[in-house]
Amino acid sequence: MIKKQLIMEKAIELFAKQGFEATTVQQITDYCGISKGAFYLSFKSKEELILALIDHFMMQFISDIDYIVKNTADEALLFEFYYSIYESFQKHSDFAKILMKEQAHSFNDQLIIKLHYYDRLFDTAILSMVMRLYGEEIQRIKYDLVFCIKGFMNTYSHLFLFYNLPLDLNLLAQSLVEKTNLLAKEATIPFISDEMVQILKEPLQQEVSVELIQDMIEQKIVEMEESIEKESLLLLKEQLVQPTFSRAIVNGLLENIRNHPHCKWIAYLLRNYYQQVL
């Protein structure tokens, strides 16, 4: 396991026990069995580590949702969307609890910008989903429906964050599919207008260029051990420089890296890039 990945995984365990503020860099390095020098080769500070963890979880979350929205048949899409979201909440509930509990201490301007950026990407995925499922019949209320779906997410996530209950994800997803369909069919009075959406929008944090994707791939190649994912990254890097593969081969390479936790974001960026250029 590479040191950066080790530090992130062990830090999550400590943060879950002690919180962000109470956990020191010295405790993290002791827990990892590494020197402080090794820590600072990966992260400049504890704050940078926290931001990296948030990036890691949000990148996986957004890339998973984007893949579901673009690759699931219409009749199963809404169910798979909700099921995946709450499966993620269940899996990462400890980290989410820490983030909510200590947000007053940890929410600086940089973090707020990051969260707004990911929120924008998530809004885009939801809007794409509802327009695909309901089309013109929800044109007037499409933004309200996006906000309602996000409201369902937030409210029901409390069951995972604050109550230690055995939850049936299948039933929960079915229930929210029914509620969403009812809103889409019966709601008639819009509140969120096009003008309001434009006011709420902010510039994206960073334009994603081919050069940026290449840099990210090169960094991952250096960090990763020999594997099919690393071989796929090498081929995808070559494809960006000099396209020779068919779309089918590119899709196969993206599938090879899609489920690797440290490659999901690259797969997400490449899917969107090739969707625009092909």
Backbone as JSON, one array per atom type, in Angstrom:
{
  "sequence": "MIKKQLIMEKAIELFAKQGFEATTVQQITDYCGISKGAFYLSFKSKEELILALIDHFMMQFISDIDYIVKNTADEALLFEFYYSIYESFQKHSDFAKILMKEQAHSFNDQLIIKLHYYDRLFDTAILSMVMRLYGEEIQRIKYDLVFCIKGFMNTYSHLFLFYNLPLDLNLLAQSLVEKTNLLAKEATIPFISDEMVQILKEPLQQEVSVELIQDMIEQKIVEMEESIEKESLLLLKEQLVQPTFSRAIVNGLLENIRNHPHCKWIAYLLRNYYQQVL",
  "N": [[0.84, -1.2, 0.0], [0.59, 2.2, -0.9], [2.16, 5.04, 0.7], [0.64, 7.43, 0.91], [-2.01, 6.56, 0.57], [-2.17, 4.8, 2.74], [-1.87, 6.6, 4.9], [-4.23, 8.11, 4.62], [-6.25, 6.17, 5.03], [-5.7, 5.23, 7.64], [-5.89, 7.63, 9.04], [-8.59, 8.23, 8.87], [-9.67, 6.34, 10.6], [-8.65, 7.24, 13.07], [-9.73, 9.85, 13.17], [-12.42, 9.18, 13.33], [-12.55, 8.14, 15.9], [-11.59, 10.22, 17.55], [-12.12, 12.73, 16.46], [-11.59, 15.61, 14.29], [-10.22, 17.88, 15.38], [-9.0, 17.01, 17.76], [-7.14, 15.17, 16.97], [-3.78, 14.71, 16.26], [-0.95, 15.37, 14.06], [1.26, 13.9, 14.88], [0.05, 11.77, 16.25], [-1.23, 10.55, 14.1], [0.96, 9.75, 12.5], [2.25, 8.0, 14.26], [0.26, 6.05, 14.47], [0.23, 5.11, 11.91], [2.75, 4.11, 11.72], [4.89, 5.47, 10.61], [7.34, 8.06, 9.81], [7.3, 11.6, 10.72], [8.38, 13.04, 8.66], [7.81, 11.44, 6.45], [5.08, 11.71, 6.4], [4.79, 14.46, 5.76], [5.78, 14.48, 3.22], [3.68, 13.6, 1.77], [1.46, 15.13, 2.57], [0.97, 18.57, 3.26], [-0.03, 19.49, 5.62], [-2.26, 18.78, 8.42], [-4.73, 19.82, 7.78], [-4.67, 19.85, 5.01], [-4.71, 17.12, 4.57], [-7.28, 16.48, 5.53], [-8.87, 17.84, 3.65], [-8.11, 16.37, 1.41], [-9.2, 13.88, 2.03], [-11.94, 14.49, 1.96], [-12.16, 15.23, -0.72], [-11.54, 12.71, -1.82], [-13.71, 11.04, -1.0], [-15.92, 12.45, -2.07], [-15.31, 12.49, -4.8], [-15.48, 9.77, -5.45], [-18.18, 9.35, -4.87], [-19.58, 11.14, -6.63], [-18.65, 10.21, -9.12], [-19.62, 7.56, -9.15], [-22.43, 8.03, -9.11], [-22.74, 9.48, -11.49], [-22.02, 7.5, -13.34], [-24.08, 5.64, -12.98], [-26.34, 7.16, -13.74], [-25.8, 7.54, -16.45], [-25.64, 4.99, -17.5], [-27.65, 3.2, -16.79], [-30.68, 1.47, -17.42], [-33.81, 3.07, -18.22], [-36.09, 2.15, -16.75], [-35.02, 1.14, -14.41], [-33.49, 3.12, -13.38], [-34.06, 5.24, -11.43], [-34.43, 3.81, -9.06], [-31.88, 2.52, -8.81], [-30.31, 4.78, -8.53], [-31.16, 5.95, -6.02], [-30.67, 3.74, -4.34], [-27.87, 3.38, -4.57], [-26.95, 5.79, -3.48], [-27.76, 5.66, -0.75], [-26.52, 3.33, 0.01], [-23.92, 4.19, -0.11], [-23.97, 6.17, 1.9], [-24.39, 4.5, 4.1], [-22.05, 2.98, 4.08], [-20.03, 4.9, 4.51], [-20.68, 6.24, 6.83], [-19.45, 6.86, 9.29], [-17.39, 8.71, 8.68], [-18.94, 10.76, 7.58], [-20.42, 11.54, 9.82], [-18.42, 12.67, 11.44], [-17.67, 14.84, 9.87], [-20.02, 16.38, 9.83], [-20.33, 16.89, 12.56], [-18.07, 18.4, 13.24], [-18.02, 20.55, 11.58], [-18.1, 23.29, 12.05], [-15.58, 23.9, 12.96], [-13.93, 23.09, 10.89], [-14.74, 24.07, 8.42], [-13.46, 25.95, 6.17], [-12.8, 28.6, 3.75], [-11.74, 27.37, 1.47], [-12.65, 24.74, 1.66], [-15.44, 25.13, 1.52], [-15.68, 26.09, -1.1], [-14.89, 23.77, -2.47], [-16.98, 21.99, -1.73], [-19.19, 23.29, -2.85], [-18.52, 23.05, -5.52], [-18.64, 20.23, -5.97], [-21.32, 19.9, -5.36], [-22.54, 21.27, -7.45], [-21.84, 19.6, -9.6], [-23.26, 17.34, -8.84], [-25.91, 18.3, -8.92], [-26.11, 18.66, -11.68], [-26.02, 16.01, -12.58], [-28.38, 14.96, -11.44], [-30.33, 16.59, -12.65], [-29.99, 15.86, -15.32], [-30.85, 13.22, -15.11], [-33.63, 13.44, -14.33], [-34.72, 14.82, -16.48], [-34.3, 13.02, -18.5], [-35.92, 10.91, -17.63], [-38.52, 11.99, -17.32], [-38.92, 14.03, -19.16], [-40.53, 16.52, -21.18], [-42.79, 16.85, -19.64], [-42.11, 17.65, -17.08], [-40.91, 20.06, -17.38], [-41.44, 22.69, -16.42], [-41.19, 22.39, -13.67], [-38.73, 21.31, -13.19], [-36.36, 22.1, -11.8], [-37.31, 22.37, -9.23], [-37.93, 19.72, -8.73], [-35.38, 18.58, -8.73], [-34.36, 19.8, -6.39], [-36.13, 18.68, -4.53], [-35.49, 15.94, -4.66], [-32.86, 16.06, -3.69], [-33.52, 16.93, -1.17], [-34.89, 14.68, -0.14], [-32.69, 12.95, -0.05], [-31.04, 14.2, 1.9], [-32.7, 14.26, 4.21], [-33.43, 11.53, 4.73], [-30.94, 10.47, 5.02], [-30.26, 10.97, 7.62], [-31.15, 8.83, 9.07], [-29.12, 7.02, 8.81], [-27.0, 8.37, 9.88], [-27.56, 9.15, 12.5], [-28.97, 7.23, 13.88], [-28.78, 3.96, 15.07], [-29.9, 1.74, 13.39], [-31.19, -1.23, 11.86], [-31.5, -1.1, 8.44], [-33.54, -1.41, 5.57], [-32.36, -1.19, 2.55], [-33.33, -1.69, 0.03], [-36.14, -1.46, 0.28], [-36.28, 1.22, 1.11], [-35.27, 2.57, -1.16], [-37.25, 1.84, -3.04], [-39.47, 3.12, -1.89], [-38.76, 5.83, -2.12], [-38.56, 6.1, -4.86], [-41.28, 5.84, -5.57], [-42.32, 8.17, -4.29], [-40.93, 10.19, -5.65], [-41.83, 9.82, -8.29], [-44.52, 10.45, -7.94], [-44.36, 13.19, -7.28], [-43.25, 14.16, -9.68], [-45.35, 13.69, -11.44], [-47.58, 14.96, -10.34], [-47.0, 17.51, -9.25], [-47.36, 21.01, -9.84], [-46.84, 23.69, -9.43], [-44.21, 25.72, -9.82], [-41.31, 26.76, -7.97], [-38.53, 27.24, -7.98], [-36.97, 29.11, -10.25], [-35.66, 29.68, -13.63], [-34.14, 32.01, -13.56], [-33.48, 32.2, -10.84], [-31.87, 29.95, -10.57], [-29.7, 30.68, -12.15], [-28.65, 32.74, -10.59], [-27.88, 31.31, -8.35], [-25.87, 29.77, -9.36], [-22.34, 29.31, -9.55], [-19.03, 30.0, -10.81], [-17.34, 27.1, -12.01], [-14.96, 25.34, -10.03], [-12.57, 24.65, -11.28], [-11.46, 24.45, -14.58], [-11.5, 21.52, -16.45], [-9.0, 20.27, -18.21], [-7.45, 18.51, -21.0], [-4.76, 18.31, -20.48], [-4.69, 18.51, -17.69], [-6.01, 16.14, -16.97], [-4.18, 14.3, -18.0], [-1.99, 14.84, -16.32], [-3.05, 13.98, -13.87], [-3.39, 11.25, -14.4], [-0.72, 10.46, -14.8], [0.31, 10.89, -12.23], [-1.12, 8.98, -10.74], [-0.19, 6.65, -11.96], [2.46, 6.58, -11.12], [2.06, 6.23, -8.4], [0.72, 3.77, -8.11], [0.8, 0.19, -7.7], [1.89, -2.59, -9.78], [-0.7, -3.63, -11.86], [-3.89, -4.5, -13.39], [-5.34, -2.2, -13.5], [-3.35, -0.21, -13.47], [-2.03, -0.77, -15.89], [-4.12, -0.2, -17.62], [-4.44, 2.53, -17.2], [-2.02, 3.47, -18.26], [-2.43, 2.9, -20.99], [-4.67, 4.48, -21.48], [-3.58, 6.99, -21.09], [-1.81, 7.09, -23.26], [-3.73, 7.1, -25.26], [-4.88, 9.61, -24.98], [-2.83, 11.24, -25.82], [-2.21, 10.33, -28.4], [-4.66, 9.38, -30.25], [-5.75, 6.17, -31.01], [-7.25, 3.93, -30.45], [-10.41, 2.21, -30.7], [-13.74, 3.31, -29.8], [-14.97, 1.33, -28.34], [-12.82, -0.12, -27.22], [-11.7, 1.88, -25.63], [-13.83, 2.27, -23.84], [-13.75, -0.22, -22.59], [-11.28, -0.08, -21.27], [-11.85, 2.0, -19.5], [-13.78, 0.75, -17.95], [-12.13, -1.06, -16.65], [-10.82, 0.52, -14.77], [-12.79, 1.75, -13.36], [-13.91, 0.95, -10.87], [-11.86, 1.08, -9.09], [-10.82, 2.62, -6.14], [-9.05, 4.79, -6.24], [-9.01, 5.57, -8.81], [-11.44, 6.27, -9.77], [-12.25, 8.93, -10.17], [-10.72, 9.78, -12.31], [-11.74, 8.07, -14.27], [-14.34, 9.08, -14.39], [-13.86, 11.75, -15.31], [-12.69, 11.18, -17.8], [-14.78, 9.78, -19.09], [-16.65, 11.87, -19.41], [-15.14, 13.6, -20.97], [-14.72, 12.11, -23.37], [-17.33, 11.84, -24.13], [-17.91, 14.38, -25.0], [-16.14, 14.8, -27.14], [-16.43, 12.76, -28.97]],
  "CA": [[0.0, 0.0, 0.0], [1.38, 3.42, -0.95], [2.09, 5.78, 1.96], [-0.47, 8.39, 0.91], [-3.24, 5.8, 0.79], [-2.09, 4.31, 4.12], [-2.12, 7.73, 5.8], [-5.65, 8.47, 4.53], [-7.08, 5.13, 5.63], [-5.48, 5.21, 9.09], [-6.38, 8.9, 9.6], [-10.05, 8.12, 9.01], [-9.94, 5.58, 11.84], [-8.38, 8.12, 14.21], [-10.72, 10.93, 13.18], [-13.69, 8.6, 13.79], [-12.48, 7.95, 17.35], [-11.22, 11.42, 18.32], [-12.49, 13.97, 15.8], [-10.52, 16.31, 13.57], [-9.44, 18.81, 16.2], [-8.23, 16.33, 18.81], [-6.15, 14.28, 16.38], [-2.56, 15.43, 15.85], [-0.12, 14.72, 13.04], [2.09, 12.92, 15.57], [-0.78, 10.59, 16.49], [-1.46, 9.9, 12.81], [2.2, 9.07, 12.08], [2.44, 6.86, 15.16], [-0.73, 5.04, 14.14], [0.62, 4.55, 10.6], [4.08, 3.53, 11.81], [5.79, 6.2, 9.7], [7.91, 9.28, 10.4], [6.64, 12.85, 10.33], [8.9, 13.41, 7.35], [7.06, 10.69, 5.44], [3.74, 12.35, 6.34], [4.85, 15.76, 5.08], [6.02, 14.24, 1.79], [2.37, 13.36, 1.16], [0.53, 16.21, 2.9], [1.65, 19.7, 3.87], [-0.6, 19.74, 6.94], [-3.45, 17.97, 8.73], [-5.85, 20.42, 7.05], [-4.61, 19.36, 3.62], [-5.14, 15.73, 4.64], [-8.75, 16.48, 5.67], [-9.4, 18.21, 2.34], [-7.87, 15.24, 0.51], [-10.19, 12.85, 2.36], [-13.23, 14.93, 1.44], [-12.05, 15.05, -2.16], [-11.56, 11.27, -2.13], [-15.06, 10.51, -0.85], [-16.82, 13.12, -3.0], [-15.0, 12.05, -6.16], [-16.07, 8.44, -5.62], [-19.64, 9.49, -4.84], [-20.04, 11.76, -7.87], [-18.35, 9.34, -10.27], [-20.57, 6.45, -9.1], [-23.75, 8.51, -9.51], [-22.67, 9.81, -12.91], [-22.01, 6.25, -14.1], [-25.43, 5.07, -12.9], [-27.25, 7.99, -14.53], [-25.51, 7.41, -17.88], [-25.54, 3.6, -17.98], [-28.73, 2.36, -16.28], [-31.92, 1.55, -18.2], [-34.78, 4.0, -17.63], [-37.01, 1.54, -15.78], [-34.32, 0.84, -13.15], [-32.57, 4.22, -13.06], [-34.34, 5.95, -10.19], [-34.15, 2.88, -7.96], [-30.43, 2.37, -8.67], [-29.81, 6.08, -8.05], [-31.38, 6.05, -4.58], [-30.0, 2.63, -3.65], [-26.44, 3.67, -4.54], [-26.71, 6.9, -2.55], [-27.87, 5.24, 0.65], [-25.47, 2.35, 0.24], [-22.72, 4.99, 0.16], [-24.15, 6.74, 3.24], [-24.2, 3.42, 5.07], [-20.65, 2.57, 4.06], [-19.14, 5.97, 4.96], [-21.41, 7.03, 7.82], [-18.54, 7.36, 10.34], [-16.72, 9.93, 8.22], [-19.96, 11.79, 7.43], [-20.74, 12.03, 11.16], [-17.33, 13.56, 11.88], [-17.74, 16.06, 9.07], [-21.15, 17.18, 10.29], [-20.11, 17.28, 13.95], [-16.97, 19.35, 13.4], [-17.98, 21.46, 10.45], [-17.85, 24.65, 12.5], [-14.13, 24.07, 13.11], [-13.15, 22.7, 9.73], [-15.23, 24.64, 7.18], [-12.82, 27.18, 5.72], [-13.24, 29.02, 2.41], [-11.33, 26.39, 0.48], [-13.55, 23.59, 1.76], [-16.74, 25.54, 1.02], [-15.57, 26.11, -2.57], [-14.89, 22.38, -2.91], [-18.31, 21.41, -1.56], [-20.05, 23.9, -3.87], [-18.14, 22.46, -6.8], [-19.22, 18.89, -6.06], [-22.78, 20.06, -5.35], [-22.9, 21.63, -8.82], [-21.75, 18.39, -10.42], [-24.36, 16.46, -8.44], [-27.12, 18.9, -9.49], [-26.1, 18.38, -13.11], [-26.36, 14.59, -12.77], [-29.8, 14.77, -11.1], [-31.13, 17.24, -13.69], [-29.92, 14.99, -16.49], [-31.67, 12.04, -14.84], [-35.07, 13.72, -14.33], [-35.12, 15.19, -17.84], [-34.34, 11.78, -19.28], [-37.03, 10.07, -17.19], [-39.85, 12.62, -17.39], [-39.0, 14.86, -20.35], [-41.2, 17.83, -21.21], [-43.88, 16.95, -18.66], [-41.66, 18.31, -15.84], [-40.08, 21.19, -17.78], [-41.67, 23.86, -15.56], [-40.84, 22.12, -12.27], [-37.55, 20.45, -13.18], [-35.42, 22.49, -10.74], [-37.94, 22.01, -7.95], [-37.8, 18.27, -8.56], [-33.99, 18.36, -8.32], [-34.25, 20.17, -4.98], [-36.88, 17.7, -3.73], [-34.68, 14.72, -4.61], [-31.77, 16.33, -2.75], [-34.14, 16.98, 0.16], [-35.06, 13.29, 0.28], [-31.36, 12.44, 0.29], [-30.58, 14.78, 3.16], [-33.56, 13.88, 5.34], [-33.34, 10.1, 5.02], [-29.57, 10.13, 5.42], [-30.18, 11.06, 9.08], [-31.36, 7.49, 9.62], [-27.83, 6.34, 8.82], [-26.01, 9.15, 10.62], [-27.89, 9.41, 13.9], [-29.68, 6.11, 14.51], [-28.17, 2.66, 14.8], [-31.02, 0.87, 13.07], [-31.05, -2.04, 10.64], [-32.33, -0.46, 7.42], [-33.74, -2.14, 4.33], [-32.06, -0.25, 1.47], [-34.21, -2.0, -1.1], [-37.44, -0.86, 0.57], [-36.1, 2.67, 1.12], [-35.16, 3.03, -2.55], [-38.57, 1.7, -3.65], [-40.33, 4.15, -1.33], [-38.39, 7.14, -2.67], [-38.95, 6.06, -6.28], [-42.71, 6.14, -5.6], [-42.52, 9.58, -3.93], [-40.41, 11.03, -6.73], [-42.76, 9.71, -9.42], [-45.73, 11.22, -7.6], [-44.04, 14.61, -7.43], [-43.06, 14.46, -11.1], [-46.63, 13.62, -12.15], [-48.65, 15.77, -9.74], [-46.6, 18.88, -8.91], [-47.68, 21.94, -10.93], [-46.47, 25.07, -9.11], [-42.76, 25.82, -9.64], [-40.75, 27.82, -7.13], [-37.18, 27.52, -8.45], [-37.03, 29.59, -11.63], [-34.39, 29.73, -14.37], [-33.39, 33.17, -13.08], [-32.94, 31.86, -9.53], [-30.79, 28.99, -10.79], [-28.54, 31.43, -12.64], [-28.08, 33.46, -9.44], [-27.26, 30.32, -7.46], [-24.69, 29.18, -9.99], [-21.04, 29.95, -9.41], [-18.09, 29.39, -11.74], [-16.74, 25.86, -11.54], [-13.71, 25.54, -9.33], [-11.42, 24.46, -12.15], [-11.73, 23.85, -15.87], [-10.79, 20.26, -16.58], [-8.38, 20.19, -19.52], [-6.78, 17.25, -21.31], [-3.47, 18.34, -19.79], [-4.93, 18.21, -16.28], [-6.3, 14.7, -16.87], [-2.9, 13.61, -18.21], [-1.19, 14.98, -15.09], [-3.64, 13.11, -12.85], [-3.07, 9.86, -14.76], [0.72, 10.25, -14.54], [0.5, 10.8, -10.78], [-1.63, 7.68, -10.29], [0.7, 5.6, -12.46], [3.63, 6.56, -10.22], [1.66, 5.77, -7.06], [0.1, 2.46, -8.09], [1.56, -1.03, -7.95], [1.55, -3.23, -11.05], [-2.05, -4.19, -11.84], [-4.61, -4.24, -14.62], [-5.72, -0.79, -13.48], [-2.2, 0.59, -13.87], [-1.84, -0.99, -17.33], [-5.19, 0.51, -18.32], [-4.1, 3.96, -17.13], [-0.95, 3.71, -19.23], [-3.03, 2.91, -22.32], [-5.55, 5.66, -21.58], [-2.69, 8.14, -21.25], [-1.37, 7.08, -24.66], [-4.88, 7.44, -26.09], [-5.06, 11.06, -24.93], [-1.75, 11.87, -26.59], [-2.33, 9.93, -29.81], [-5.82, 8.47, -30.3], [-5.69, 5.06, -31.97], [-8.19, 2.88, -30.06], [-11.84, 2.41, -30.96], [-14.51, 3.7, -28.6], [-15.23, 0.11, -27.56], [-11.62, -0.41, -26.43], [-11.61, 2.92, -24.6], [-14.84, 1.94, -22.83], [-13.26, -1.37, -21.83], [-10.22, 0.41, -20.37], [-12.51, 2.76, -18.44], [-14.39, -0.23, -17.05], [-11.07, -1.66, -15.84], [-10.41, 1.41, -13.67], [-13.96, 2.44, -12.8], [-14.22, 0.59, -9.48], [-10.7, 1.28, -8.22], [-11.13, 3.84, -5.39], [-8.17, 5.91, -6.56], [-9.09, 5.84, -10.25], [-12.82, 6.58, -10.14], [-12.39, 10.31, -10.65], [-10.14, 9.81, -13.66], [-12.73, 7.44, -15.15], [-15.43, 10.05, -14.52], [-13.41, 12.84, -16.17], [-12.5, 10.67, -19.15], [-16.11, 9.52, -19.67], [-17.23, 13.13, -19.83], [-14.31, 14.13, -22.06], [-14.99, 11.4, -24.61], [-18.71, 12.13, -24.5], [-17.92, 15.67, -25.68], [-15.32, 14.85, -28.35], [-16.77, 11.69, -29.91]],
  "C": [[0.88, 1.26, 0.0], [1.14, 4.25, 0.3], [0.91, 6.74, 2.02], [-1.79, 7.7, 1.2], [-3.29, 5.28, 2.23], [-2.44, 5.43, 5.1], [-3.61, 8.08, 5.8], [-6.53, 7.44, 5.24], [-6.94, 5.09, 7.15], [-6.02, 6.49, 9.74], [-7.89, 8.86, 9.79], [-10.41, 7.4, 10.3], [-9.73, 6.46, 13.07], [-9.4, 9.24, 14.3], [-12.06, 10.42, 13.7], [-13.71, 8.46, 15.31], [-12.37, 9.28, 18.1], [-11.72, 12.73, 17.73], [-11.3, 14.64, 15.15], [-9.6, 17.09, 14.51], [-8.52, 18.1, 17.18], [-7.12, 15.44, 18.27], [-4.97, 15.09, 15.85], [-1.83, 14.66, 14.75], [0.74, 13.64, 13.67], [1.31, 11.64, 15.83], [-1.02, 9.82, 15.18], [-0.21, 9.12, 12.38], [2.5, 7.86, 12.96], [1.51, 5.71, 14.78], [-0.39, 4.35, 12.82], [1.96, 3.83, 10.67], [5.05, 4.17, 10.84], [6.34, 7.43, 10.42], [7.09, 10.5, 9.99], [7.1, 13.3, 8.95], [8.14, 12.73, 6.23], [5.65, 11.28, 5.28], [3.8, 13.6, 5.48], [5.29, 15.64, 3.62], [4.7, 14.05, 1.04], [1.4, 14.53, 1.37], [1.29, 17.33, 3.61], [1.19, 19.94, 5.3], [-1.77, 18.79, 7.19], [-4.65, 18.49, 7.95], [-5.86, 19.95, 5.61], [-5.04, 17.9, 3.56], [-6.67, 15.65, 4.71], [-9.4, 16.83, 4.33], [-9.24, 17.07, 1.34], [-8.87, 14.11, 0.76], [-11.57, 13.22, 1.82], [-13.25, 14.81, -0.08], [-12.22, 13.58, -2.54], [-12.99, 10.72, -2.07], [-16.02, 11.14, -1.87], [-16.57, 12.69, -4.44], [-15.58, 10.66, -6.43], [-17.58, 8.52, -5.72], [-20.16, 10.03, -6.17], [-19.81, 10.84, -9.07], [-19.29, 8.13, -10.31], [-21.96, 6.87, -9.58], [-23.78, 8.83, -11.0], [-22.73, 8.54, -13.76], [-23.41, 5.63, -14.11], [-26.39, 5.84, -13.8], [-27.04, 7.75, -16.03], [-25.59, 5.98, -18.4], [-26.65, 2.67, -17.49], [-29.98, 2.56, -17.13], [-32.96, 2.39, -17.46], [-35.61, 3.38, -16.52], [-36.35, 1.24, -14.44], [-33.54, 2.04, -12.62], [-32.83, 4.86, -11.71], [-34.07, 5.08, -8.97], [-32.65, 2.75, -7.73], [-29.79, 3.64, -8.14], [-29.95, 6.16, -6.53], [-30.63, 4.95, -3.82], [-28.51, 2.91, -3.5], [-26.12, 4.77, -3.53], [-26.73, 6.41, -1.11], [-26.91, 4.1, 1.0], [-24.16, 3.06, 0.57], [-22.79, 5.63, 1.53], [-23.86, 5.69, 4.31], [-22.73, 3.05, 5.19], [-19.73, 3.6, 4.7], [-19.77, 6.82, 6.06], [-20.5, 7.59, 8.91], [-17.88, 8.67, 9.91], [-17.73, 11.06, 8.07], [-20.35, 12.38, 8.78], [-19.68, 13.01, 11.66], [-17.43, 14.9, 11.16], [-18.86, 16.96, 9.54], [-20.92, 17.71, 11.7], [-19.11, 18.42, 14.07], [-16.9, 20.39, 12.29], [-17.69, 22.89, 10.88], [-16.36, 24.93, 12.62], [-13.4, 23.92, 11.78], [-13.59, 23.38, 8.43], [-14.57, 25.98, 6.89], [-13.27, 27.48, 4.29], [-12.91, 27.98, 1.36], [-12.26, 25.17, 0.47], [-14.94, 23.94, 1.21], [-16.76, 25.58, -0.5], [-15.61, 24.69, -3.12], [-16.3, 21.78, -2.86], [-19.3, 21.98, -2.57], [-19.78, 23.29, -5.24], [-18.77, 21.07, -6.97], [-20.75, 18.94, -6.08], [-23.28, 20.42, -6.74], [-22.88, 20.4, -9.73], [-22.91, 17.43, -10.12], [-25.68, 16.98, -8.99], [-27.23, 18.57, -10.97], [-26.52, 16.94, -13.39], [-27.85, 14.35, -12.5], [-30.69, 15.37, -12.19], [-31.14, 16.4, -14.96], [-30.83, 13.78, -16.32], [-33.16, 12.36, -14.96], [-35.55, 14.13, -15.72], [-35.2, 13.95, -18.73], [-35.57, 10.95, -18.92], [-38.4, 10.68, -17.49], [-40.02, 13.59, -18.56], [-39.77, 16.16, -20.16], [-42.27, 17.97, -20.14], [-43.44, 17.6, -17.35], [-40.81, 19.55, -16.15], [-40.23, 22.37, -16.82], [-41.2, 23.64, -14.13], [-39.53, 21.35, -12.13], [-36.57, 20.81, -12.06], [-36.0, 22.19, -9.37], [-37.8, 20.52, -7.69], [-36.38, 17.9, -8.16], [-33.82, 18.67, -6.84], [-34.99, 19.18, -4.08], [-36.1, 16.39, -3.58], [-33.52, 14.9, -3.63], [-32.3, 16.43, -1.32], [-34.4, 15.59, 0.71], [-33.73, 12.71, 0.74], [-30.93, 12.9, 1.67], [-31.38, 14.27, 4.34], [-33.39, 12.41, 5.71], [-31.93, 9.67, 5.39], [-29.4, 10.2, 6.94], [-30.4, 9.7, 9.74], [-30.05, 6.73, 9.73], [-26.85, 7.04, 9.76], [-26.28, 9.21, 12.12], [-28.58, 8.25, 14.62], [-29.02, 4.79, 14.11], [-29.27, 1.63, 14.57], [-30.68, 0.0, 11.86], [-32.01, -1.51, 9.59], [-32.36, -1.29, 6.14], [-33.54, -1.17, 3.17], [-32.98, -0.47, 0.27], [-35.58, -1.33, -0.92], [-37.35, 0.67, 0.55], [-36.04, 3.21, -0.31], [-36.51, 2.94, -3.26], [-39.5, 2.81, -3.19], [-40.05, 5.51, -1.95], [-38.65, 7.21, -4.17], [-40.43, 6.44, -6.41], [-42.97, 7.61, -5.32], [-42.06, 10.51, -5.06], [-41.33, 11.0, -7.94], [-44.04, 10.49, -9.17], [-45.5, 12.72, -7.76], [-43.93, 14.99, -8.91], [-44.39, 14.53, -11.84], [-47.65, 14.64, -11.64], [-48.27, 17.21, -9.45], [-46.81, 19.81, -10.1], [-47.18, 23.36, -10.67], [-44.96, 25.14, -8.88], [-42.38, 26.95, -8.69], [-39.37, 28.23, -7.62], [-37.24, 27.87, -9.94], [-35.66, 29.51, -12.31], [-33.51, 30.87, -13.86], [-32.74, 32.87, -11.73], [-31.76, 30.89, -9.66], [-29.54, 29.7, -11.26], [-27.87, 32.2, -11.51], [-27.33, 32.51, -8.52], [-25.98, 29.75, -8.04], [-23.46, 30.02, -9.71], [-20.11, 29.32, -10.42], [-17.53, 28.1, -11.15], [-15.33, 26.12, -11.01], [-12.52, 25.5, -10.28], [-11.87, 23.83, -13.46], [-10.87, 22.59, -16.02], [-10.28, 20.14, -18.02], [-7.79, 18.8, -19.74], [-5.45, 17.17, -20.55], [-3.62, 18.0, -18.31], [-5.21, 16.72, -16.08], [-5.02, 13.89, -17.05], [-2.03, 13.67, -16.96], [-1.72, 14.06, -13.99], [-3.31, 11.65, -13.12], [-1.61, 9.55, -14.44], [0.98, 10.09, -13.05], [0.04, 9.44, -10.26], [-0.74, 6.54, -10.75], [1.92, 5.46, -11.56], [3.26, 5.93, -8.88], [1.26, 4.3, -7.02], [1.09, 1.33, -8.31], [1.1, -1.65, -9.26], [0.18, -3.92, -10.93], [-2.7, -3.91, -13.18], [-5.06, -2.79, -14.69], [-4.57, 0.1, -13.93], [-1.94, 0.43, -15.37], [-2.89, -0.22, -18.13], [-4.94, 2.01, -18.32], [-3.01, 4.32, -18.14], [-1.51, 3.81, -20.66], [-3.94, 4.11, -22.52], [-4.74, 6.94, -21.73], [-2.2, 8.23, -22.69], [-2.5, 7.51, -25.58], [-5.13, 8.94, -26.1], [-4.03, 11.78, -25.79], [-1.92, 11.59, -28.08], [-3.46, 8.9, -29.94], [-5.68, 7.42, -31.4], [-6.74, 4.0, -31.68], [-9.62, 3.24, -30.48], [-12.54, 2.8, -29.67], [-14.77, 2.48, -27.71], [-14.04, -0.24, -26.68], [-11.46, 0.61, -25.31], [-12.61, 2.63, -23.47], [-14.39, 0.76, -21.97], [-12.18, -0.97, -20.84], [-10.82, 1.21, -19.22], [-13.2, 1.84, -17.44], [-13.35, -0.86, -16.14], [-10.7, -0.81, -14.63], [-11.58, 1.96, -12.87], [-14.18, 2.17, -11.31], [-13.01, 0.69, -8.55], [-10.88, 2.61, -7.49], [-10.26, 5.04, -5.74], [-8.14, 6.24, -8.05], [-10.48, 6.3, -10.68], [-12.95, 7.97, -10.74], [-11.81, 10.45, -12.05], [-11.12, 9.17, -14.65], [-13.9, 8.39, -15.41], [-15.04, 11.17, -15.49], [-13.25, 12.38, -17.62], [-13.83, 10.35, -19.83], [-16.72, 10.8, -20.2], [-16.45, 13.75, -20.99], [-14.67, 13.44, -23.38], [-16.44, 11.58, -25.07], [-18.79, 13.44, -25.31], [-17.2, 15.61, -27.04], [-15.69, 13.79, -29.38], [-18.24, 11.76, -30.31]]
}
